[in-house]
């Protein structure tokens, strides 16, 4: 069953210039993973330093594999060094989808 991952985290606005290329690197690596349908980070237009997270995976099992990849371990260290706070991520089971 597909799963959607929705969430957010905060990065100090003064660290965003350093964070952007690191986020791009992890996004590209993740998008190449088996089972990844979507993987996105986006800075909130109205709240500098607030990063919105959206992901779609073919299954919860593939998401679990993703969380154990080397590039996610590196990203965990990098984001901690940049001052990431307020991480709140939720996984939703997707029972259907339709275009709006």
SEFIZA-3560 file (N, C-alpha, C; in Angstrom, 3 decimals):
REM SEFIZA-3560
<numar><xx>0.840</xx><yy>-1.169</yy><zz>0.000</zz><atom>N</atom></numar>
<numar><xx>0.000</xx><yy>0.000</yy><zz>0.000</zz><atom>CA</atom></numar>
<numar><xx>0.894</xx><yy>1.244</yy><zz>0.000</zz><atom>C</atom></numar>
<numar><xx>0.610</xx><yy>2.211</yy><zz>-0.854</zz><atom>N</atom></numar>
<numar><xx>1.410</xx><yy>3.448</yy><zz>-0.873</zz><atom>CA</atom></numar>
<numar><xx>1.269</xx><yy>4.222</yy><zz>0.435</zz><atom>C</atom></numar>
<numar><xx>2.318</xx><yy>4.985</yy><zz>0.755</zz><atom>N</atom></numar>
<numar><xx>2.284</xx><yy>5.855</yy><zz>1.918</zz><atom>CA</atom></numar>
<numar><xx>2.726</xx><yy>7.256</yy><zz>1.508</zz><atom>C</atom></numar>
<numar><xx>2.129</xx><yy>8.244</yy><zz>2.169</zz><atom>N</atom></numar>
<numar><xx>2.532</xx><yy>9.639</yy><zz>2.002</zz><atom>CA</atom></numar>
<numar><xx>3.157</xx><yy>10.098</yy><zz>3.306</zz><atom>C</atom></numar>
<numar><xx>4.192</xx><yy>10.874</yy><zz>3.193</zz><atom>N</atom></numar>
<numar><xx>4.897</xx><yy>11.411</yy><zz>4.348</zz><atom>CA</atom></numar>
<numar><xx>4.805</xx><yy>12.929</yy><zz>4.242</zz><atom>C</atom></numar>
<numar><xx>4.231</xx><yy>13.539</yy><zz>5.263</zz><atom>N</atom></numar>
<numar><xx>4.041</xx><yy>14.989</yy><zz>5.272</zz><atom>CA</atom></numar>
<numar><xx>4.615</xx><yy>15.531</yy><zz>6.569</zz><atom>C</atom></numar>
<numar><xx>5.320</xx><yy>16.628</yy><zz>6.491</zz><atom>N</atom></numar>
<numar><xx>5.864</xx><yy>17.190</yy><zz>7.711</zz><atom>CA</atom></numar>
<numar><xx>6.581</xx><yy>18.494</yy><zz>7.492</zz><atom>C</atom></numar>
<numar><xx>7.370</xx><yy>18.829</yy><zz>8.512</zz><atom>N</atom></numar>
<numar><xx>8.119</xx><yy>20.073</yy><zz>8.468</zz><atom>CA</atom></numar>
<numar><xx>9.281</xx><yy>20.015</yy><zz>9.444</zz><atom>C</atom></numar>
<numar><xx>10.223</xx><yy>20.903</yy><zz>9.235</zz><atom>N</atom></numar>
<numar><xx>11.293</xx><yy>21.150</yy><zz>10.192</zz><atom>CA</atom></numar>
<numar><xx>11.746</xx><yy>22.587</yy><zz>10.016</zz><atom>C</atom></numar>
<numar><xx>12.500</xx><yy>23.054</yy><zz>10.985</zz><atom>N</atom></numar>
<numar><xx>13.018</xx><yy>24.419</yy><zz>10.942</zz><atom>CA</atom></numar>
<numar><xx>14.533</xx><yy>24.399</yy><zz>10.826</zz><atom>C</atom></numar>
<numar><xx>15.017</xx><yy>25.360</yy><zz>10.053</zz><atom>N</atom></numar>
<numar><xx>16.439</xx><yy>25.583</yy><zz>9.905</zz><atom>CA</atom></numar>
<numar><xx>16.648</xx><yy>27.068</yy><zz>10.194</zz><atom>C</atom></numar>
<numar><xx>17.672</xx><yy>27.443</yy><zz>10.953</zz><atom>N</atom></numar>
<numar><xx>17.905</xx><yy>28.866</yy><zz>11.155</zz><atom>CA</atom></numar>
<numar><xx>18.021</xx><yy>29.567</yy><zz>9.792</zz><atom>C</atom></numar>
<numar><xx>17.271</xx><yy>30.641</yy><zz>9.578</zz><atom>N</atom></numar>
<numar><xx>17.314</xx><yy>31.307</yy><zz>8.266</zz><atom>CA</atom></numar>
<numar><xx>18.725</xx><yy>31.654</yy><zz>7.801</zz><atom>C</atom></numar>
<numar><xx>19.611</xx><yy>31.971</yy><zz>8.734</zz><atom>N</atom></numar>
<numar><xx>20.980</xx><yy>32.315</yy><zz>8.345</zz><atom>CA</atom></numar>
<numar><xx>21.755</xx><yy>31.093</yy><zz>7.849</zz><atom>C</atom></numar>
<numar><xx>21.246</xx><yy>29.888</yy><zz>8.046</zz><atom>N</atom></numar>
<numar><xx>21.903</xx><yy>28.668</yy><zz>7.570</zz><atom>CA</atom></numar>
<numar><xx>21.288</xx><yy>28.121</yy><zz>6.281</zz><atom>C</atom></numar>
<numar><xx>20.276</xx><yy>28.787</yy><zz>5.753</zz><atom>N</atom></numar>
<numar><xx>19.588</xx><yy>28.262</yy><zz>4.574</zz><atom>CA</atom></numar>
<numar><xx>20.492</xx><yy>28.191</yy><zz>3.347</zz><atom>C</atom></numar>
<numar><xx>21.369</xx><yy>29.155</yy><zz>3.172</zz><atom>N</atom></numar>
<numar><xx>22.261</xx><yy>29.109</yy><zz>2.008</zz><atom>CA</atom></numar>
<numar><xx>23.138</xx><yy>27.856</yy><zz>2.042</zz><atom>C</atom></numar>
<numar><xx>23.595</xx><yy>27.475</yy><zz>3.213</zz><atom>N</atom></numar>
<numar><xx>24.402</xx><yy>26.251</yy><zz>3.351</zz><atom>CA</atom></numar>
<numar><xx>23.537</xx><yy>25.004</yy><zz>3.253</zz><atom>C</atom></numar>
<numar><xx>22.286</xx><yy>25.086</yy><zz>3.704</zz><atom>N</atom></numar>
<numar><xx>21.397</xx><yy>23.918</yy><zz>3.720</zz><atom>CA</atom></numar>
<numar><xx>20.877</xx><yy>23.547</yy><zz>2.337</zz><atom>C</atom></numar>
<numar><xx>20.634</xx><yy>24.529</yy><zz>1.483</zz><atom>N</atom></numar>
<numar><xx>20.010</xx><yy>24.238</yy><zz>0.175</zz><atom>CA</atom></numar>
<numar><xx>20.762</xx><yy>23.198</yy><zz>-0.649</zz><atom>C</atom></numar>
<numar><xx>22.079</xx><yy>23.315</yy><zz>-0.845</zz><atom>N</atom></numar>
<numar><xx>22.749</xx><yy>22.284</yy><zz>-1.654</zz><atom>CA</atom></numar>
<numar><xx>22.743</xx><yy>20.911</yy><zz>-0.984</zz><atom>C</atom></numar>
<numar><xx>22.754</xx><yy>20.880</yy><zz>0.338</zz><atom>N</atom></numar>
<numar><xx>22.693</xx><yy>19.596</yy><zz>1.043</zz><atom>CA</atom></numar>
<numar><xx>21.309</xx><yy>18.966</yy><zz>0.891</zz><atom>C</atom></numar>
<numar><xx>20.264</xx><yy>19.781</yy><zz>0.960</zz><atom>N</atom></numar>
<numar><xx>18.910</xx><yy>19.272</yy><zz>0.742</zz><atom>CA</atom></numar>
<numar><xx>18.755</xx><yy>18.781</yy><zz>-0.689</zz><atom>C</atom></numar>
<numar><xx>19.304</xx><yy>19.521</yy><zz>-1.651</zz><atom>N</atom></numar>
<numar><xx>19.226</xx><yy>19.096</yy><zz>-3.051</zz><atom>CA</atom></numar>
<numar><xx>19.917</xx><yy>17.750</yy><zz>-3.250</zz><atom>C</atom></numar>
<numar><xx>21.067</xx><yy>17.579</yy><zz>-2.602</zz><atom>N</atom></numar>
<numar><xx>21.823</xx><yy>16.317</yy><zz>-2.727</zz><atom>CA</atom></numar>
<numar><xx>21.006</xx><yy>15.134</yy><zz>-2.214</zz><atom>C</atom></numar>
<numar><xx>20.393</xx><yy>15.291</yy><zz>-1.029</zz><atom>N</atom></numar>
<numar><xx>19.618</xx><yy>14.177</yy><zz>-0.468</zz><atom>CA</atom></numar>
<numar><xx>18.340</xx><yy>13.947</yy><zz>-1.275</zz><atom>C</atom></numar>
<numar><xx>17.755</xx><yy>15.015</yy><zz>-1.798</zz><atom>N</atom></numar>
<numar><xx>16.560</xx><yy>14.844</yy><zz>-2.633</zz><atom>CA</atom></numar>
<numar><xx>16.880</xx><yy>14.033</yy><zz>-3.886</zz><atom>C</atom></numar>
<numar><xx>17.971</xx><yy>14.357</yy><zz>-4.561</zz><atom>N</atom></numar>
<numar><xx>18.340</xx><yy>13.631</yy><zz>-5.786</zz><atom>CA</atom></numar>
<numar><xx>18.658</xx><yy>12.169</yy><zz>-5.495</zz><atom>C</atom></numar>
<numar><xx>19.388</xx><yy>11.915</yy><zz>-4.414</zz><atom>N</atom></numar>
<numar><xx>19.712</xx><yy>10.530</yy><zz>-4.058</zz><atom>CA</atom></numar>
<numar><xx>18.446</xx><yy>9.753</yy><zz>-3.721</zz><atom>C</atom></numar>
<numar><xx>17.546</xx><yy>10.373</yy><zz>-2.996</zz><atom>N</atom></numar>
<numar><xx>16.320</xx><yy>9.687</yy><zz>-2.585</zz><atom>CA</atom></numar>
<numar><xx>15.401</xx><yy>9.439</yy><zz>-3.773</zz><atom>C</atom></numar>
<numar><xx>15.283</xx><yy>10.410</yy><zz>-4.643</zz><atom>N</atom></numar>
<numar><xx>14.407</xx><yy>10.243</yy><zz>-5.820</zz><atom>CA</atom></numar>
<numar><xx>14.859</xx><yy>9.094</yy><zz>-6.714</zz><atom>C</atom></numar>
<numar><xx>16.128</xx><yy>8.705</yy><zz>-6.619</zz><atom>N</atom></numar>
<numar><xx>16.648</xx><yy>7.585</yy><zz>-7.405</zz><atom>CA</atom></numar>
<numar><xx>16.397</xx><yy>6.234</yy><zz>-6.738</zz><atom>C</atom></numar>
<numar><xx>15.897</xx><yy>6.239</yy><zz>-5.508</zz><atom>N</atom></numar>
<numar><xx>15.666</xx><yy>4.989</yy><zz>-4.783</zz><atom>CA</atom></numar>
<numar><xx>14.454</xx><yy>4.241</yy><zz>-5.332</zz><atom>C</atom></numar>
<numar><xx>14.543</xx><yy>2.916</yy><zz>-5.235</zz><atom>N</atom></numar>
<numar><xx>13.428</xx><yy>2.057</yy><zz>-5.609</zz><atom>CA</atom></numar>
<numar><xx>12.237</xx><yy>2.356</yy><zz>-4.696</zz><atom>C</atom></numar>
<numar><xx>11.087</xx><yy>2.597</yy><zz>-5.290</zz><atom>N</atom></numar>
<numar><xx>9.870</xx><yy>2.817</yy><zz>-4.516</zz><atom>CA</atom></numar>
<numar><xx>9.551</xx><yy>4.266</yy><zz>-4.231</zz><atom>C</atom></numar>
<numar><xx>10.470</xx><yy>5.179</yy><zz>-4.529</zz><atom>N</atom></numar>
<numar><xx>10.206</xx><yy>6.602</yy><zz>-4.306</zz><atom>CA</atom></numar>
<numar><xx>9.389</xx><yy>7.158</yy><zz>-5.464</zz><atom>C</atom></numar>
<numar><xx>8.226</xx><yy>7.686</yy><zz>-5.151</zz><atom>N</atom></numar>
<numar><xx>7.371</xx><yy>8.315</yy><zz>-6.156</zz><atom>CA</atom></numar>
<numar><xx>7.576</xx><yy>9.825</yy><zz>-6.142</zz><atom>C</atom></numar>
<numar><xx>7.653</xx><yy>10.418</yy><zz>-4.966</zz><atom>N</atom></numar>
<numar><xx>7.895</xx><yy>11.856</yy><zz>-4.782</zz><atom>CA</atom></numar>
<numar><xx>8.755</xx><yy>12.055</yy><zz>-3.549</zz><atom>C</atom></numar>
<numar><xx>9.637</xx><yy>13.058</yy><zz>-3.583</zz><atom>N</atom></numar>
<numar><xx>10.422</xx><yy>13.405</yy><zz>-2.405</zz><atom>CA</atom></numar>
<numar><xx>10.800</xx><yy>14.872</yy><zz>-2.544</zz><atom>C</atom></numar>
<numar><xx>10.238</xx><yy>15.706</yy><zz>-1.664</zz><atom>N</atom></numar>
<numar><xx>10.390</xx><yy>17.147</yy><zz>-1.821</zz><atom>CA</atom></numar>
<numar><xx>10.616</xx><yy>17.859</yy><zz>-0.499</zz><atom>C</atom></numar>
<numar><xx>11.478</xx><yy>18.869</yy><zz>-0.545</zz><atom>N</atom></numar>
<numar><xx>11.631</xx><yy>19.852</yy><zz>0.522</zz><atom>CA</atom></numar>
<numar><xx>11.314</xx><yy>21.207</yy><zz>-0.107</zz><atom>C</atom></numar>
<numar><xx>10.605</xx><yy>22.059</yy><zz>0.618</zz><atom>N</atom></numar>
<numar><xx>10.295</xx><yy>23.392</yy><zz>0.111</zz><atom>CA</atom></numar>
<numar><xx>10.260</xx><yy>24.383</yy><zz>1.263</zz><atom>C</atom></numar>
<numar><xx>10.960</xx><yy>25.508</yy><zz>1.090</zz><atom>N</atom></numar>
<numar><xx>10.941</xx><yy>26.536</yy><zz>2.119</zz><atom>CA</atom></numar>
<numar><xx>9.625</xx><yy>27.302</yy><zz>2.047</zz><atom>C</atom></numar>
<numar><xx>9.009</xx><yy>27.502</yy><zz>3.195</zz><atom>N</atom></numar>
<numar><xx>7.748</xx><yy>28.234</yy><zz>3.285</zz><atom>CA</atom></numar>
<numar><xx>7.981</xx><yy>29.688</yy><zz>2.854</zz><atom>C</atom></numar>
<numar><xx>7.157</xx><yy>30.182</yy><zz>1.961</zz><atom>N</atom></numar>
<numar><xx>7.299</xx><yy>31.537</yy><zz>1.436</zz><atom>CA</atom></numar>
<numar><xx>7.077</xx><yy>32.587</yy><zz>2.526</zz><atom>C</atom></numar>
<numar><xx>6.216</xx><yy>32.309</yy><zz>3.468</zz><atom>N</atom></numar>
<numar><xx>5.863</xx><yy>33.281</yy><zz>4.498</zz><atom>CA</atom></numar>
<numar><xx>6.639</xx><yy>33.131</yy><zz>5.795</zz><atom>C</atom></numar>
<numar><xx>7.396</xx><yy>32.046</yy><zz>5.939</zz><atom>N</atom></numar>
<numar><xx>8.082</xx><yy>31.768</yy><zz>7.205</zz><atom>CA</atom></numar>
<numar><xx>9.503</xx><yy>31.287</yy><zz>6.901</zz><atom>C</atom></numar>
<numar><xx>10.459</xx><yy>32.212</yy><zz>6.746</zz><atom>N</atom></numar>
<numar><xx>11.827</xx><yy>31.821</yy><zz>6.402</zz><atom>CA</atom></numar>
<numar><xx>12.393</xx><yy>30.791</yy><zz>7.379</zz><atom>C</atom></numar>
<numar><xx>13.012</xx><yy>29.776</yy><zz>6.821</zz><atom>N</atom></numar>
<numar><xx>13.606</xx><yy>28.719</yy><zz>7.628</zz><atom>CA</atom></numar>
<numar><xx>12.678</xx><yy>27.553</yy><zz>7.933</zz><atom>C</atom></numar>
<numar><xx>11.391</xx><yy>27.698</yy><zz>7.619</zz><atom>N</atom></numar>
<numar><xx>10.453</xx><yy>26.580</yy><zz>7.788</zz><atom>CA</atom></numar>
<numar><xx>10.466</xx><yy>25.771</yy><zz>6.498</zz><atom>C</atom></numar>
<numar><xx>10.831</xx><yy>24.504</yy><zz>6.613</zz><atom>N</atom></numar>
<numar><xx>10.923</xx><yy>23.614</yy><zz>5.450</zz><atom>CA</atom></numar>
<numar><xx>9.760</xx><yy>22.636</yy><zz>5.492</zz><atom>C</atom></numar>
<numar><xx>9.001</xx><yy>22.597</yy><zz>4.429</zz><atom>N</atom></numar>
<numar><xx>7.892</xx><yy>21.649</yy><zz>4.285</zz><atom>CA</atom></numar>
<numar><xx>8.419</xx><yy>20.384</yy><zz>3.606</zz><atom>C</atom></numar>
<numar><xx>7.985</xx><yy>19.249</yy><zz>4.097</zz><atom>N</atom></numar>
<numar><xx>8.417</xx><yy>17.947</yy><zz>3.585</zz><atom>CA</atom></numar>
<numar><xx>7.213</xx><yy>17.237</yy><zz>2.982</zz><atom>C</atom></numar>
<numar><xx>7.378</xx><yy>16.692</yy><zz>1.777</zz><atom>N</atom></numar>
<numar><xx>6.334</xx><yy>15.841</yy><zz>1.195</zz><atom>CA</atom></numar>
<numar><xx>6.996</xx><yy>14.696</yy><zz>0.441</zz><atom>C</atom></numar>
<numar><xx>6.512</xx><yy>13.503</yy><zz>0.729</zz><atom>N</atom></numar>
<numar><xx>7.054</xx><yy>12.292</yy><zz>0.110</zz><atom>CA</atom></numar>
<numar><xx>5.901</xx><yy>11.348</yy><zz>-0.216</zz><atom>C</atom></numar>
<numar><xx>6.085</xx><yy>10.549</yy><zz>-1.253</zz><atom>N</atom></numar>
<numar><xx>5.169</xx><yy>9.446</yy><zz>-1.553</zz><atom>CA</atom></numar>
<numar><xx>6.031</xx><yy>8.240</yy><zz>-1.896</zz><atom>C</atom></numar>
<numar><xx>5.707</xx><yy>7.117</yy><zz>-1.255</zz><atom>N</atom></numar>
<numar><xx>6.443</xx><yy>5.863</yy><zz>-1.439</zz><atom>CA</atom></numar>
<numar><xx>5.476</xx><yy>4.769</yy><zz>-1.862</zz><atom>C</atom></numar>
<numar><xx>5.972</xx><yy>3.817</yy><zz>-2.632</zz><atom>N</atom></numar>
<numar><xx>5.134</xx><yy>2.702</yy><zz>-3.062</zz><atom>CA</atom></numar>
<numar><xx>4.688</xx><yy>1.843</yy><zz>-1.891</zz><atom>C</atom></numar>
<numar><xx>5.506</xx><yy>1.792</yy><zz>-0.817</zz><atom>N</atom></numar>
<numar><xx>5.129</xx><yy>0.987</yy><zz>0.349</zz><atom>CA</atom></numar>
<numar><xx>5.861</xx><yy>1.485</yy><zz>1.590</zz><atom>C</atom></numar>
<numar><xx>5.328</xx><yy>1.127</yy><zz>2.728</zz><atom>N</atom></numar>
<numar><xx>5.972</xx><yy>1.454</yy><zz>4.009</zz><atom>CA</atom></numar>
<numar><xx>7.326</xx><yy>0.742</yy><zz>4.111</zz><atom>C</atom></numar>
<numar><xx>7.430</xx><yy>-0.454</yy><zz>3.534</zz><atom>N</atom></numar>
<numar><xx>8.684</xx><yy>-1.195</yy><zz>3.556</zz><atom>CA</atom></numar>
<numar><xx>9.775</xx><yy>-0.440</yy><zz>2.793</zz><atom>C</atom></numar>
<numar><xx>9.426</xx><yy>0.141</yy><zz>1.655</zz><atom>N</atom></numar>
<numar><xx>10.417</xx><yy>0.894</yy><zz>0.887</zz><atom>CA</atom></numar>
<numar><xx>10.811</xx><yy>2.183</yy><zz>1.617</zz><atom>C</atom></numar>
<numar><xx>9.872</xx><yy>2.777</yy><zz>2.309</zz><atom>N</atom></numar>
<numar><xx>10.196</xx><yy>3.932</yy><zz>3.147</zz><atom>CA</atom></numar>
<numar><xx>11.177</xx><yy>3.516</yy><zz>4.247</zz><atom>C</atom></numar>
<numar><xx>10.956</xx><yy>2.373</yy><zz>4.855</zz><atom>N</atom></numar>
<numar><xx>11.850</xx><yy>1.887</yy><zz>5.914</zz><atom>CA</atom></numar>
<numar><xx>13.267</xx><yy>1.671</yy><zz>5.389</zz><atom>C</atom></numar>
<numar><xx>13.386</xx><yy>1.132</yy><zz>4.183</zz><atom>N</atom></numar>
<numar><xx>14.708</xx><yy>0.940</yy><zz>3.571</zz><atom>CA</atom></numar>
<numar><xx>15.371</xx><yy>2.302</yy><zz>3.357</zz><atom>C</atom></numar>
<numar><xx>14.596</xx><yy>3.256</yy><zz>2.860</zz><atom>N</atom></numar>
<numar><xx>15.108</xx><yy>4.619</yy><zz>2.634</zz><atom>CA</atom></numar>
<numar><xx>15.696</xx><yy>5.219</yy><zz>3.906</zz><atom>C</atom></numar>
<numar><xx>15.020</xx><yy>5.042</yy><zz>5.006</zz><atom>N</atom></numar>
<numar><xx>15.468</xx><yy>5.654</yy><zz>6.263</zz><atom>CA</atom></numar>
<numar><xx>16.798</xx><yy>5.100</yy><zz>6.752</zz><atom>C</atom></numar>
<numar><xx>17.222</xx><yy>3.942</yy><zz>6.209</zz><atom>N</atom></numar>
<numar><xx>18.479</xx><yy>3.311</yy><zz>6.609</zz><atom>CA</atom></numar>
<numar><xx>19.599</xx><yy>3.499</yy><zz>5.587</zz><atom>C</atom></numar>
<numar><xx>19.364</xx><yy>4.308</yy><zz>4.558</zz><atom>N</atom></numar>
<numar><xx>20.382</xx><yy>4.491</yy><zz>3.518</zz><atom>CA</atom></numar>
<numar><xx>21.534</xx><yy>5.352</yy><zz>4.022</zz><atom>C</atom></numar>
<numar><xx>22.710</xx><yy>5.161</yy><zz>3.450</zz><atom>N</atom></numar>
<numar><xx>23.864</xx><yy>5.979</yy><zz>3.847</zz><atom>CA</atom></numar>
<numar><xx>23.635</xx><yy>7.482</yy><zz>3.650</zz><atom>C</atom></numar>
<numar><xx>22.963</xx><yy>7.858</yy><zz>2.564</zz><atom>N</atom></numar>
<numar><xx>22.774</xx><yy>9.302</yy><zz>2.352</zz><atom>CA</atom></numar>
<numar><xx>21.842</xx><yy>9.922</yy><zz>3.393</zz><atom>C</atom></numar>
<numar><xx>20.923</xx><yy>9.136</yy><zz>3.956</zz><atom>N</atom></numar>
<numar><xx>20.086</xx><yy>9.675</yy><zz>5.035</zz><atom>CA</atom></numar>
<numar><xx>20.877</xx><yy>9.804</yy><zz>6.331</zz><atom>C</atom></numar>
<numar><xx>21.823</xx><yy>8.893</yy><zz>6.566</zz><atom>N</atom></numar>
<numar><xx>22.683</xx><yy>9.011</yy><zz>7.757</zz><atom>CA</atom></numar>
<numar><xx>23.534</xx><yy>10.283</yy><zz>7.661</zz><atom>C</atom></numar>
<numar><xx>24.086</xx><yy>10.528</yy><zz>6.484</zz><atom>N</atom></numar>
<numar><xx>24.892</xx><yy>11.734</yy><zz>6.275</zz><atom>CA</atom></numar>
<numar><xx>24.015</xx><yy>12.976</yy><zz>6.445</zz><atom>C</atom></numar>
<numar><xx>22.830</xx><yy>12.966</yy><zz>5.849</zz><atom>N</atom></numar>
<numar><xx>21.917</xx><yy>14.110</yy><zz>5.962</zz><atom>CA</atom></numar>
<numar><xx>21.541</xx><yy>14.352</yy><zz>7.423</zz><atom>C</atom></numar>
<numar><xx>21.366</xx><yy>13.312</yy><zz>8.205</zz><atom>N</atom></numar>
<numar><xx>21.063</xx><yy>13.471</yy><zz>9.627</zz><atom>CA</atom></numar>
<numar><xx>22.159</xx><yy>14.237</yy><zz>10.349</zz><atom>C</atom></numar>
<numar><xx>23.405</xx><yy>13.926</yy><zz>10.034</zz><atom>N</atom></numar>
<numar><xx>24.538</xx><yy>14.633</yy><zz>10.639</zz><atom>CA</atom></numar>
<numar><xx>24.624</xx><yy>16.067</yy><zz>10.147</zz><atom>C</atom></numar>
<numar><xx>24.427</xx><yy>16.245</yy><zz>8.841</zz><atom>N</atom></numar>
<numar><xx>24.519</xx><yy>17.588</yy><zz>8.259</zz><atom>CA</atom></numar>
<numar><xx>23.440</xx><yy>18.516</yy><zz>8.814</zz><atom>C</atom></numar>
<numar><xx>22.218</xx><yy>18.025</yy><zz>8.871</zz><atom>N</atom></numar>
<numar><xx>21.123</xx><yy>18.889</yy><zz>9.339</zz><atom>CA</atom></numar>
<numar><xx>21.271</xx><yy>19.221</yy><zz>10.821</zz><atom>C</atom></numar>
<numar><xx>21.788</xx><yy>18.298</yy><zz>11.611</zz><atom>N</atom></numar>
<numar><xx>22.026</xx><yy>18.589</yy><zz>13.026</zz><atom>CA</atom></numar>
<numar><xx>23.078</xx><yy>19.692</yy><zz>13.160</zz><atom>C</atom></numar>
<numar><xx>24.125</xx><yy>19.623</yy><zz>12.363</zz><atom>N</atom></numar>
<numar><xx>25.179</xx><yy>20.631</yy><zz>12.401</zz><atom>CA</atom></numar>
<numar><xx>24.674</xx><yy>22.007</yy><zz>11.969</zz><atom>C</atom></numar>
<numar><xx>23.655</xx><yy>22.030</yy><zz>11.124</zz><atom>N</atom></numar>
<numar><xx>23.080</xx><yy>23.293</yy><zz>10.651</zz><atom>CA</atom></numar>
<numar><xx>22.009</xx><yy>23.845</yy><zz>11.596</zz><atom>C</atom></numar>
<numar><xx>21.676</xx><yy>23.104</yy><zz>12.646</zz><atom>N</atom></numar>
<numar><xx>20.729</xx><yy>23.616</yy><zz>13.634</zz><atom>CA</atom></numar>
<numar><xx>19.276</xx><yy>23.273</yy><zz>13.384</zz><atom>C</atom></numar>
<numar><xx>19.015</xx><yy>22.156</yy><zz>12.719</zz><atom>N</atom></numar>
<numar><xx>17.631</xx><yy>21.738</yy><zz>12.480</zz><atom>CA</atom></numar>
<numar><xx>16.889</xx><yy>21.561</yy><zz>13.798</zz><atom>C</atom></numar>
<numar><xx>15.668</xx><yy>22.090</yy><zz>13.860</zz><atom>N</atom></numar>
<numar><xx>14.791</xx><yy>21.928</yy><zz>15.018</zz><atom>CA</atom></numar>
<numar><xx>13.367</xx><yy>21.715</yy><zz>14.533</zz><atom>C</atom></numar>
<numar><xx>12.478</xx><yy>21.415</yy><zz>15.468</zz><atom>N</atom></numar>
<numar><xx>11.047</xx><yy>21.366</yy><zz>15.177</zz><atom>CA</atom></numar>
<numar><xx>10.633</xx><yy>20.317</yy><zz>14.172</zz><atom>C</atom></numar>
<numar><xx>11.378</xx><yy>19.227</yy><zz>14.092</zz><atom>N</atom></numar>
<numar><xx>11.051</xx><yy>18.182</yy><zz>13.115</zz><atom>CA</atom></numar>
<numar><xx>9.769</xx><yy>17.473</yy><zz>13.533</zz><atom>C</atom></numar>
<numar><xx>8.785</xx><yy>17.519</yy><zz>12.655</zz><atom>N</atom></numar>
<numar><xx>7.517</xx><yy>16.816</yy><zz>12.875</zz><atom>CA</atom></numar>
<numar><xx>7.115</xx><yy>16.191</yy><zz>11.544</zz><atom>C</atom></numar>
<numar><xx>7.160</xx><yy>14.873</yy><zz>11.487</zz><atom>N</atom></numar>
<numar><xx>6.906</xx><yy>14.130</yy><zz>10.256</zz><atom>CA</atom></numar>
<numar><xx>5.846</xx><yy>13.070</yy><zz>10.548</zz><atom>C</atom></numar>
<numar><xx>4.860</xx><yy>12.954</yy><zz>9.659</zz><atom>N</atom></numar>
<numar><xx>3.782</xx><yy>11.980</yy><zz>9.835</zz><atom>CA</atom></numar>
<numar><xx>3.661</xx><yy>11.126</yy><zz>8.576</zz><atom>C</atom></numar>
<numar><xx>3.451</xx><yy>9.824</yy><zz>8.771</zz><atom>N</atom></numar>
<numar><xx>3.245</xx><yy>8.894</yy><zz>7.661</zz><atom>CA</atom></numar>
<numar><xx>1.758</xx><yy>8.571</yy><zz>7.569</zz><atom>C</atom></numar>
<numar><xx>1.220</xx><yy>8.633</yy><zz>6.359</zz><atom>N</atom></numar>
<numar><xx>-0.190</xx><yy>8.335</yy><zz>6.108</zz><atom>CA</atom></numar>
<numar><xx>-0.294</xx><yy>7.182</yy><zz>5.112</zz><atom>C</atom></numar>
<numar><xx>-1.162</xx><yy>6.241</yy><zz>5.376</zz><atom>N</atom></numar>
<numar><xx>-1.442</xx><yy>5.193</yy><zz>4.401</zz><atom>CA</atom></numar>
<numar><xx>-2.394</xx><yy>5.756</yy><zz>3.352</zz><atom>C</atom></numar>
<numar><xx>-2.087</xx><yy>5.490</yy><zz>2.099</zz><atom>N</atom></numar>
<numar><xx>-2.881</xx><yy>6.031</yy><zz>0.993</zz><atom>CA</atom></numar>
<numar><xx>-3.758</xx><yy>4.930</yy><zz>0.440</zz><atom>C</atom></numar>
<numar><xx>-5.059</xx><yy>5.123</yy><zz>0.539</zz><atom>N</atom></numar>
<numar><xx>-5.988</xx><yy>4.112</yy><zz>0.034</zz><atom>CA</atom></numar>
<numar><xx>-6.533</xx><yy>4.450</yy><zz>-1.329</zz><atom>C</atom></numar>
<numar><xx>-6.253</xx><yy>5.641</yy><zz>-1.806</zz><atom>N</atom></numar>
<numar><xx>-6.697</xx><yy>6.036</yy><zz>-3.136</zz><atom>CA</atom></numar>
<numar><xx>-6.158</xx><yy>7.416</yy><zz>-3.458</zz><atom>C</atom></numar>
<numar><xx>-6.183</xx><yy>7.765</yy><zz>-4.730</zz><atom>N</atom></numar>
<numar><xx>-5.708</xx><yy>9.068</yy><zz>-5.162</zz><atom>CA</atom></numar>
<numar><xx>-6.487</xx><yy>9.488</yy><zz>-6.398</zz><atom>C</atom></numar>
<numar><xx>-6.727</xx><yy>10.780</yy><zz>-6.514</zz><atom>N</atom></numar>
<numar><xx>-7.384</xx><yy>11.335</yy><zz>-7.688</zz><atom>CA</atom></numar>
<numar><xx>-6.844</xx><yy>12.735</yy><zz>-7.933</zz><atom>C</atom></numar>
<numar><xx>-6.686</xx><yy>13.084</yy><zz>-9.174</zz><atom>N</atom></numar>
<numar><xx>-6.204</xx><yy>14.397</yy><zz>-9.520</zz><atom>CA</atom></numar>
<numar><xx>-7.287</xx><yy>15.432</yy><zz>-9.263</zz><atom>C</atom></numar>
<numar><xx>-6.892</xx><yy>16.569</yy><zz>-8.726</zz><atom>N</atom></numar>
<numar><xx>-7.861</xx><yy>17.664</yy><zz>-8.487</zz><atom>CA</atom></numar>
<numar><xx>-8.004</xx><yy>18.537</yy><zz>-9.716</zz><atom>C</atom></numar>
//
